[in-house]
């Protein structure tokens, strides 16, 4: 029985990313970084209890 080498026709073609795909991936990563930066110093869940109706009733 003959074994096919790695250059056989049954091997799937290697896929490469194009320039457009790489550019839009970079845009998504930069946007996620900016969003994380904006949310990092924002309000926390524990801060929201003082502004709710139940939080005002406890005072």
Protein Blocks (a to p, Z undefined) as FASTA:
>chain_A
ZZddfkbmkbccdddddfklmmmmmmmmmmmmmmmmmmmmmccfklmmmmmmklmmmZZ
